[in-house]
Every structure is written in structure tokens, then in C-alpha cells.
Amino acid sequence: MISKTSLQETIQKTTSGEISPIDLVEYSYEQIKKHNPSLNAIVSLKKKSLVIKEAESLLKKKNNEQMLLFGIPLAVKDLFDVKDLPTTFGLPRFKNNIAKKNSILVDRLINQGALVLGKTNIPELALGSHTKNTLFGATSNAFDEGMSAGGSSGGAASAVASSMIPVADGSDMMGSCRNPAAFSNLYGFRPTPGLIPENRIMRIDEQFPLLSTPGCLAKTPGDMCIFLDAVCGKHSMDPFSFDMDGSFREASFSENEFSKMRIGWLRDMNGRYVFEDGILDLCEEVLKQLADNFLFVDHVSDDIDTNLLWETWTKLRSRNVYLYLRESNLRDDESLSHGAQHEMNMGKQISTEDLSRSMKMRSELIKNIDRLFGECDFLAMPSAQVFPFDKNTDYPKKISGKEMQTYHQWMEVTVLSSLLGLPTISIPVGFNENNLPMGIQIIGRKKEDLRVISFAKRYEQIFGYSNVTPT
């Protein structure tokens, strides 16, 4: 049902009464029973009987045909609160941390008819791009169960790839929607921060550019659009939130518009980023097909200072994470993961002067990127620097012989969008000789989210990567 039919078609069938939300719940639980024991993607699973009761209540409501997600079973990332379910952050100490109310995102999903059946697994505190924690263990890749699903939205990616759920929320600070999407042959979207509203700690968030944002993962951009229209838009509790001028479901490029587009290919940032063999080849093969048949692709030679980019990002990120950990009384907990310890140690050393300098450097980087966008409609670079790796590994220590200096340097390729707040989607580019997936990032101008999604829609029409499913 879900695996063979688009989300739009499924919703049309539930609203018309052709199928029941109860049928969808039954199907999701069948898929969970089949796949979750080996994938470990969904945690804190509700009893099926409770979700069926919620589906029965939903059927009694009026105006169901107006609900964008009527009767659709979903699981929510274990960072967002779902009333009466634990929000664990992947930590044993929070295994009984039962939420008393829903996050903004969850309220919007439920108001649009979604049925929440559990949570999706994350790394501890969502730090690092490998979904592994001491409470629930590691999430496996749907294409190879011995490999990582990426992260931090790795549970979401494996749940969607294996059709336990049709679409999933995520969050993205440093590739946490883009990396797991690339590892699972999915589309993974990091919107402009503020497009999807959040519950915020204002005294922290006002000090920084918005470094993190909720996002989503789906098999197709069309499925993603329904989710986005359900959750996006201004909210009174988030002063940074804003409305989009248009609908994601209706956004599109005509063939003529698409043929005039120009993509700036950043490749490996003039040799400064290192990649596992095969990644650049897959990306460039797709770009060649686009250039030969559909639009323009330029090899951008603009010299972006990646050392400046990394220094600025790590300072702002570490201080931001440190303040959040301090707010949660976790700053002195030595049992936390290596990533959390790294951010705490770095973050508490960063001064006001360091932050001021970082903000100035960020402004200079924005000017460089604005120049590139004067020549290109979109920028592109690979979504990850390695293919899915052994899930028992904490993180890649080397890439093509080069030592990684931190627990997250292997995801340096995601930093440009994250630092500058640019809407970015990871789109699939195929598989290597070991049948492991990869993706490429398509980066747009700030608040041009509709154009980024429109590009992805056109791309899926051309390549149809959503038709490739795990065996």
C-alpha cells in the first residue's frame, strides 16, 4: 500500500473512503514487525491498539478531506515532544522522560490528520552523523544492515526507506537530514531556518544565526511537499518563523524554465575537501546527463576559504551546543558521548570576542556566496564525503588516507548551507559497486525553498531514483 503508492494517492484514497486509516496503521505495523528488529529505526513504539483507537476517532471528525495527512501513520524524531511518549535524546537517563505536550511540529502533523505511532532513533543528543546510542543501540542502513544509516535522522531515513512510514520529519544542524537521505537513496531537505517553526529557548537562540532547523525525508519530492505544506509557516511561539509565499505542492518549473537553469558545481572546493573514491564520479555523471540534455552546469572556481568556513562554523556550533547542554544540566556529565564531550570542551572556551569575529567572518562568506548566486541559480556539492560505513564504528577516522581531526570533520561538506542558512536538498545520484547509495546537495538562495523543491521535482521526473528500493 504505502510502498507501492505515492503519499498523495494514499491520502486521496483515505479521504474518499477507498481505504481506511486503520488499514494504513495495520500496514505500518506489519512493516515494522518485518523490518524494525534488524534496522532498529523506530523506538518507543506505541501499542497498535492505541493507534487504531486514534484512527477510529479521526474517522469520526468532520472535514477530513481538508486534512493534508489524513490517516497517515508517522514516527517523530526523538528530539521532538509527543505527548505521553518519552523524549529520550538517545540517553538512558531520559528513558522515562514522558512529554506532557506536543512540540509545534507534532501539533501541526496531528492537526493535519497524522497518526503518531512512535519515535525515530537518533545519536545521543543528535550529535554526529551516525545514529548510535547507549539506550537503543545503532540503526542499520536499509540497503545494507551492516552499515550506518547516517544521522542524526538515521532512524527516520531507514524507516522511510523500508516503508515503515511514508515520510518523516528530521532536523538538520550539520547534514542531519541530508546525510541519512544520501545513505538511504532518499530526498532529504534542510529548509531555510524559520520555515518550520520550533519551540525555542530565546536567550540562547537570539545570540546566534539559526544553525539548526527541522526538516524532512521522503522517497519523492512530491511526498515531501505534502509534509512541508502541513508543517511550514509562521507560529506565534517562534519569532523567527515566517510564511512561504506559495504552496510546495503547487511549486514547479516548466520545461522551458528548467532548460535555462545554471548549476554551479563546487566539487571538492578546489581540492580542499577529501572524498571516498566513487562519490565525485557518481555526482559528476548525473551532472553530465543534466548538462547534456536539460540545463547548464558550470565548474565553479570561486575560491571559498574552507579553513575560514570551518573555523567560523565550529566556534558558533560548539558555543551553541554548550549553552543548550548547560541549560539541560548536562555540561559536566562525563558519561555523555565523545561528540558531546567535544562540544562542551570547545564551547566553554569560546569568548565573546571569538563569537564576534566568527560573525564577521560569516558575513564575508555570505558576500562570496552571493557573488556565486549572481552567476548561478543553484550550487551543488556531494551530500557526504564517505559512503555508508560499518555501523559498529563511531565515526570515520580517515577518508582516503587523510586523518579526521574531530568526530564531525567527515561531514565538513555540509557546513556551507548550515552556516549561511541556505535551503538545501540532498537528491539521490545512484549506487557504488557495493550497492551503497549516495546523494548530491542542491543549494538555493535563502528563503527560495520553493525553487529548491521545484528543482528536486523535476530531477525525480528525469531520473526516477525513488523506484530503486532495498532488496
C-alpha positions as CSV (number, residue, x, y, z in Angstrom):
1,M,0.0,0.0,0.0
2,I,2.4,2.7,1.2
3,S,5.4,1.2,-0.6
4,K,3.6,1.0,-4.0
5,T,1.6,4.2,-3.9
6,S,2.6,7.8,-3.6
7,L,1.6,9.7,-0.4
8,Q,-0.7,11.9,-2.4
9,E,-2.5,8.9,-3.9
10,T,-2.7,7.2,-0.5
11,I,-4.3,10.3,1.1
12,Q,-6.8,10.6,-1.8
13,K,-7.8,7.0,-1.1
14,T,-8.3,7.6,2.7
15,T,-10.2,10.8,2.2
16,S,-12.5,9.2,-0.4
17,G,-13.1,6.2,1.9
18,E,-11.5,3.7,-0.6
19,I,-9.1,2.6,2.2
20,S,-9.3,3.3,5.9
21,P,-6.6,4.9,8.2
22,I,-6.9,1.6,10.1
23,D,-5.7,-0.2,7.0
24,L,-2.7,2.1,6.9
25,V,-1.9,1.5,10.6
26,E,-2.1,-2.3,10.1
27,Y,0.2,-2.0,7.1
28,S,2.8,0.2,9.0
29,Y,2.8,-2.2,12.0
30,E,3.3,-5.2,9.6
31,Q,6.3,-3.4,8.0
32,I,7.7,-2.5,11.5
33,K,7.3,-6.1,12.6
34,K,9.2,-7.3,9.5
35,H,12.0,-4.7,9.3
36,N,12.5,-2.9,12.6
37,P,14.1,-5.9,14.5
38,S,17.1,-5.7,12.1
39,L,17.0,-1.9,11.3
40,N,16.2,-0.5,14.8
41,A,14.8,2.6,13.2
42,I,11.7,3.2,15.3
43,V,11.9,3.3,19.1
44,S,9.3,3.9,21.8
45,L,6.6,2.2,19.7
46,K,3.0,2.7,20.8
47,K,0.7,-0.3,21.1
48,K,-1.1,-0.8,17.9
49,S,-4.4,-0.9,19.7
50,L,-3.9,2.7,20.9
51,V,-3.1,3.9,17.4
52,I,-6.1,2.1,16.0
53,K,-8.3,3.9,18.6
54,E,-6.8,7.2,17.4
55,A,-7.6,6.2,13.8
56,E,-11.2,5.4,14.8
57,S,-11.5,8.8,16.5
58,L,-10.1,10.5,13.4
59,L,-12.7,8.9,11.2
60,K,-15.5,10.5,13.3
61,K,-14.2,14.0,12.7
62,K,-15.7,16.4,10.1
63,N,-13.9,17.9,7.1
64,N,-11.4,15.0,6.9
65,E,-10.9,15.7,3.2
66,Q,-9.2,19.0,4.2
67,M,-6.5,17.3,6.2
68,L,-3.2,17.1,4.3
69,L,-2.1,13.9,6.2
70,F,-5.4,12.3,6.9
71,G,-4.8,8.8,8.4
72,I,-1.1,8.7,7.6
73,P,1.0,6.8,10.3
74,L,4.2,8.6,11.1
75,A,7.0,8.4,13.7
76,V,8.7,11.5,15.1
77,K,12.4,12.1,15.6
78,D,13.3,11.5,19.3
79,L,14.2,15.2,19.7
80,F,10.6,16.5,19.4
81,D,8.0,16.0,22.1
82,V,5.0,13.8,21.5
83,K,2.5,13.9,24.4
84,D,2.6,10.7,26.5
85,L,5.7,9.3,24.7
86,P,9.3,9.6,26.1
87,T,11.7,12.2,24.6
88,T,15.0,10.4,25.3
89,F,17.5,12.2,23.1
90,G,19.1,8.8,23.0
91,L,20.2,9.0,26.6
92,P,19.4,6.3,29.3
93,R,18.8,9.0,31.9
94,F,15.8,10.2,29.8
95,K,14.2,6.9,29.0
96,N,11.3,7.8,31.3
97,N,11.2,11.5,30.2
98,I,7.5,11.5,29.2
99,A,6.4,14.5,27.3
100,K,3.4,16.5,28.7
101,K,2.6,18.2,25.5
102,N,3.5,18.2,21.8
103,S,6.1,20.2,20.0
104,I,4.9,22.7,17.5
105,L,5.8,20.4,14.7
106,V,3.9,17.4,16.2
107,D,0.8,19.5,16.8
108,R,0.8,20.5,13.2
109,L,1.2,17.0,12.0
110,I,-1.7,15.7,14.2
111,N,-3.9,18.6,13.3
112,Q,-3.5,17.6,9.7
113,G,-4.6,14.0,10.4
114,A,-1.3,12.2,11.0
115,L,-1.3,9.3,13.5
116,V,1.9,9.2,15.5
117,L,3.0,5.6,16.3
118,G,6.4,6.1,17.9
119,K,9.8,7.9,17.7
120,T,12.7,7.5,15.3
121,N,16.1,6.7,16.6
122,I,19.0,9.3,16.9
123,P,22.6,9.5,18.1
124,E,23.0,10.8,21.7
125,L,21.7,14.4,21.7
126,A,21.6,14.2,17.9
127,L,25.3,15.0,17.8
128,G,27.2,13.3,15.0
129,S,26.0,11.9,11.7
130,H,25.8,8.2,12.8
131,T,22.7,7.0,14.6
132,K,24.0,5.1,17.5
133,N,23.4,5.5,21.3
134,T,23.7,3.6,24.5
135,L,19.9,3.5,25.1
136,F,18.6,1.9,21.9
137,G,21.8,0.9,20.0
138,A,22.7,1.6,16.4
139,T,20.2,2.0,13.4
140,S,21.1,-0.1,10.3
141,N,21.0,1.0,6.7
142,A,18.0,-0.3,4.8
143,F,20.3,-1.2,1.8
144,D,22.9,-3.0,3.9
145,E,22.1,-3.9,7.5
146,G,25.7,-3.9,8.5
147,M,26.2,-0.3,7.6
148,S,25.3,3.0,9.1
149,A,22.1,4.8,8.2
150,G,23.8,8.2,8.8
151,G,22.4,10.7,11.1
152,S,21.2,12.3,13.1
153,S,17.9,11.5,11.4
154,G,19.1,8.0,10.7
155,G,16.1,6.3,12.2
156,A,13.8,8.4,10.1
157,A,15.8,7.5,6.9
158,S,15.7,3.8,7.5
159,A,12.0,3.9,8.5
160,V,11.1,5.6,5.2
161,A,13.4,3.6,3.0
162,S,11.9,0.3,4.3
163,S,8.3,1.7,4.1
164,M,7.5,1.5,7.8
165,I,6.3,5.1,7.3
166,P,5.9,7.1,4.0
167,V,7.6,10.3,5.1
168,A,9.5,11.5,8.2
169,D,10.4,14.7,10.0
170,G,14.1,15.3,10.8
171,S,16.3,18.1,12.0
172,D,19.4,19.4,10.4
173,M,22.3,21.2,12.0
174,M,25.2,19.7,10.2
175,G,23.7,17.5,7.5
176,S,21.4,15.5,9.7
177,C,18.6,15.3,7.1
178,R,21.0,15.4,4.0
179,N,23.5,12.7,5.1
180,P,20.9,10.0,6.1
181,A,19.0,10.7,2.9
182,A,22.1,10.2,0.8
183,F,22.8,7.0,2.7
184,S,19.3,5.7,2.0
185,N,18.5,6.8,-1.6
186,L,16.1,9.4,-0.3
187,Y,15.4,13.1,-0.7
188,G,16.4,15.0,2.4
189,F,15.6,18.6,2.9
190,R,17.1,21.3,5.1
191,P,14.8,24.3,4.7
192,T,15.7,27.9,5.4
193,P,15.7,28.1,9.2
194,G,12.4,29.5,10.4
195,L,10.3,28.0,7.7
196,I,9.3,25.1,10.1
197,P,8.7,26.7,13.5
198,E,10.3,25.4,16.7
199,N,9.9,25.6,20.4
200,R,12.9,27.8,21.3
201,I,15.0,28.9,24.2
202,M,15.1,32.6,23.2
203,R,18.0,33.6,25.5
204,I,20.2,31.1,23.6
205,D,18.8,31.4,20.1
206,E,18.9,35.2,20.0
207,Q,22.7,35.0,20.3
208,F,23.4,33.1,17.1
209,P,22.3,32.8,13.5
210,L,19.8,29.9,13.3
211,L,22.2,27.0,12.9
212,S,19.7,24.1,13.1
213,T,16.3,23.6,11.6
214,P,13.6,20.9,11.4
215,G,13.5,19.3,8.0
216,C,12.2,16.1,6.4
217,L,13.0,13.0,4.4
218,A,10.9,11.2,1.7
219,K,11.2,8.9,-1.2
220,T,10.0,11.6,-3.6
221,P,9.8,15.4,-3.6
222,G,6.0,15.1,-4.2
223,D,5.6,13.2,-0.9
224,M,7.9,15.7,0.8
225,C,5.7,18.6,-0.4
226,I,2.6,17.4,1.4
227,F,4.6,17.1,4.6
228,L,6.0,20.6,4.2
229,D,2.7,22.3,3.4
230,A,1.4,20.6,6.6
231,V,4.1,21.9,9.0
232,C,5.5,25.1,7.5
233,G,4.6,28.7,8.2
234,K,4.6,31.4,10.9
235,H,3.8,30.5,14.5
236,S,3.3,32.9,17.4
237,M,5.7,30.9,19.7
238,D,8.6,31.2,17.3
239,P,9.5,34.8,16.5
240,F,12.0,33.6,13.8
241,S,9.3,31.7,11.9
242,F,7.9,33.0,8.6
243,D,5.3,32.2,5.9
244,M,6.3,30.9,2.4
245,D,4.7,32.8,-0.5
246,G,3.1,29.7,-2.1
247,S,2.5,26.0,-1.8
248,F,5.1,23.3,-2.1
249,R,2.6,21.0,-3.7
250,E,2.0,23.5,-6.5
251,A,5.6,24.7,-7.0
252,S,7.2,23.6,-10.2
253,F,9.4,24.6,-13.1
254,S,8.3,24.4,-16.7
255,E,10.5,22.6,-19.2
256,N,11.5,26.0,-20.6
257,E,12.4,27.4,-17.2
258,F,14.4,24.4,-16.3
259,S,16.4,24.5,-19.5
260,K,17.7,28.0,-18.6
261,M,18.8,27.0,-15.1
262,R,22.5,27.1,-14.3
263,I,24.1,25.0,-11.6
264,G,27.5,25.9,-10.0
265,W,29.3,22.7,-9.2
266,L,31.6,23.2,-6.2
267,R,33.0,19.7,-6.4
268,D,35.7,19.3,-3.7
269,M,36.2,23.1,-3.0
270,N,39.3,23.3,-5.2
271,G,40.8,20.1,-3.7
272,R,40.3,21.2,-0.1
273,Y,37.7,18.5,0.8
274,V,38.6,14.8,0.6
275,F,36.1,12.2,-0.6
276,E,36.0,8.4,-0.7
277,D,36.6,7.0,-4.1
278,G,33.5,7.0,-6.3
279,I,31.5,9.8,-4.8
280,L,32.6,12.6,-7.1
281,D,32.2,10.2,-10.1
282,L,28.6,9.5,-9.3
283,C,27.8,13.2,-8.8
284,E,29.5,14.2,-12.0
285,E,27.8,11.5,-14.0
286,V,24.4,12.9,-13.0
287,L,25.5,16.4,-13.7
288,K,26.8,15.4,-17.1
289,Q,23.5,13.9,-18.0
290,L,21.8,17.1,-16.9
291,A,24.2,19.3,-18.8
292,D,24.0,17.1,-22.0
293,N,20.2,17.1,-22.0
294,F,18.5,19.7,-19.8
295,L,20.4,22.7,-18.3
296,F,23.8,24.3,-17.8
297,V,26.4,23.1,-15.3
298,D,29.4,25.3,-14.5
299,H,32.5,24.2,-12.6
300,V,32.7,27.0,-10.1
301,S,36.3,28.0,-9.4
302,D,35.5,30.8,-6.9
303,D,38.0,30.3,-4.0
304,I,35.9,29.9,-0.9
305,D,38.2,29.8,2.2
306,T,37.3,26.4,3.7
307,N,39.6,27.0,6.7
308,L,37.7,30.2,7.5
309,L,34.4,28.3,6.9
310,W,35.3,25.5,9.3
311,E,36.7,27.8,12.0
312,T,33.6,30.0,11.9
313,W,31.2,27.0,11.9
314,T,32.9,25.1,14.7
315,K,33.1,28.1,17.0
316,L,29.4,29.0,16.6
317,R,28.2,25.4,16.7
318,S,30.3,24.5,19.8
319,R,29.2,27.5,21.8
320,N,25.5,27.0,20.8
321,V,25.6,23.3,21.7
322,Y,27.4,24.0,25.0
323,L,24.8,26.5,26.1
324,Y,22.0,24.0,25.3
325,L,23.8,21.3,27.3
326,R,24.2,23.7,30.2
327,E,20.5,24.6,30.0
328,S,19.8,20.9,30.3
329,N,22.2,20.4,33.2
330,L,24.3,18.1,31.1
331,R,27.5,20.1,30.8
332,D,29.5,18.1,33.4
333,D,28.2,14.6,32.6
334,E,31.3,12.5,31.7
335,S,29.1,9.6,30.6
336,L,28.0,11.5,27.5
337,S,29.2,10.6,24.0
338,H,32.5,11.7,22.6
339,G,30.7,14.3,20.4
340,A,29.0,15.9,23.4
341,Q,32.3,16.0,25.4
342,H,34.0,17.6,22.4
343,E,31.3,20.3,22.1
344,M,31.4,21.0,25.8
345,N,35.2,21.3,26.0
346,M,35.3,23.6,22.9
347,G,32.2,25.6,23.8
348,K,33.1,26.7,27.2
349,Q,36.4,28.2,26.0
350,I,34.8,30.4,23.3
351,S,34.8,34.1,24.3
352,T,32.5,36.9,23.3
353,E,35.4,38.2,21.1
354,D,35.6,34.8,19.4
355,L,31.9,34.9,18.6
356,S,32.1,38.5,17.3
357,R,35.0,37.5,15.0
358,S,33.0,34.5,13.8
359,M,30.0,36.6,13.0
360,K,32.2,39.0,10.9
361,M,33.8,36.0,9.1
362,R,30.3,34.7,8.4
363,S,29.3,38.0,6.8
364,E,32.3,37.8,4.5
365,L,31.4,34.3,3.5
366,I,27.8,35.4,2.7
367,K,29.3,38.0,0.3
368,N,31.3,35.3,-1.5
369,I,28.3,33.1,-1.9
370,D,26.1,36.0,-3.0
371,R,28.6,36.6,-5.9
372,L,28.2,32.9,-6.9
373,F,24.4,33.2,-6.9
374,G,24.8,36.2,-9.2
375,E,26.0,33.7,-11.8
376,C,24.1,30.5,-10.8
377,D,20.6,29.5,-9.9
378,F,21.8,26.7,-7.6
379,L,25.1,25.5,-6.2
380,A,25.9,21.8,-5.9
381,M,28.3,19.6,-3.9
382,P,28.2,16.0,-2.7
383,S,26.0,15.2,0.3
384,A,28.6,13.2,2.1
385,Q,32.3,12.5,2.0
386,V,32.0,8.8,2.6
387,F,29.6,6.0,1.6
388,P,27.7,4.2,4.4
389,F,30.3,2.7,6.8
390,D,30.3,-0.1,9.4
391,K,27.5,0.7,11.9
392,N,29.7,-0.5,14.8
393,T,32.1,2.3,14.1
394,D,31.6,5.5,16.0
395,Y,32.6,7.7,13.0
396,P,35.1,7.6,10.1
397,K,38.6,8.3,11.4
398,K,40.1,8.6,7.9
399,I,38.9,9.5,4.4
400,S,41.2,8.3,1.6
401,G,44.1,8.2,4.0
402,K,43.5,11.6,5.4
403,E,43.1,11.7,9.2
404,M,39.9,13.4,10.5
405,Q,40.7,15.9,13.3
406,T,37.3,15.8,15.0
407,Y,34.3,13.5,15.4
408,H,32.4,15.5,12.8
409,Q,35.0,16.7,10.2
410,W,34.0,13.8,7.9
411,M,30.8,15.8,7.3
412,E,32.5,19.1,6.6
413,V,30.9,19.2,3.2
414,T,27.5,20.1,4.8
415,V,28.8,23.2,6.6
416,L,28.3,25.8,3.9
417,S,24.5,25.6,3.9
418,S,24.3,25.2,7.7
419,L,26.4,28.3,8.5
420,L,24.7,30.6,5.9
421,G,21.1,29.3,6.4
422,L,20.6,28.2,2.8
423,P,17.8,25.9,1.8
424,T,19.4,22.6,0.6
425,I,18.1,19.3,-0.6
426,S,20.0,16.1,-0.9
427,I,18.9,14.2,-4.1
428,P,20.0,10.7,-5.0
429,V,22.7,10.1,-7.5
430,G,22.9,6.3,-7.5
431,F,25.0,3.5,-6.0
432,N,28.6,2.4,-5.9
433,E,29.8,-1.1,-6.8
434,N,28.8,-2.3,-3.3
435,N,25.2,-1.2,-3.8
436,L,25.6,1.7,-1.3
437,P,23.7,4.9,-2.1
438,M,25.0,8.5,-2.4
439,G,23.4,11.9,-2.9
440,I,24.3,15.4,-4.1
441,Q,23.3,18.7,-2.4
442,I,21.4,21.3,-4.4
443,I,21.7,24.6,-2.6
444,G,19.5,27.6,-3.2
445,R,19.3,31.2,-2.1
446,K,17.9,32.0,1.4
447,K,14.1,31.7,1.5
448,E,14.0,30.3,-2.0
449,D,12.8,26.9,-0.7
450,L,10.1,26.6,-3.3
451,R,12.6,26.8,-6.1
452,V,14.8,24.2,-4.4
453,I,11.9,21.8,-4.1
454,S,10.8,22.5,-7.7
455,F,14.3,21.5,-8.9
456,A,14.0,18.3,-7.0
457,K,10.6,17.5,-8.5
458,R,12.0,18.0,-12.0
459,Y,15.0,15.9,-11.2
460,E,12.9,13.0,-9.9
461,Q,10.8,13.1,-13.1
462,I,14.0,12.7,-15.1
463,F,15.9,10.1,-13.1
464,G,13.2,8.3,-11.1
465,Y,15.6,7.2,-8.3
466,S,12.6,6.6,-6.0
467,N,11.9,3.4,-8.0
468,V,15.0,1.8,-6.6
469,T,14.2,0.1,-3.3
470,P,16.1,-2.1,-0.8
471,T,16.0,-5.8,-1.5
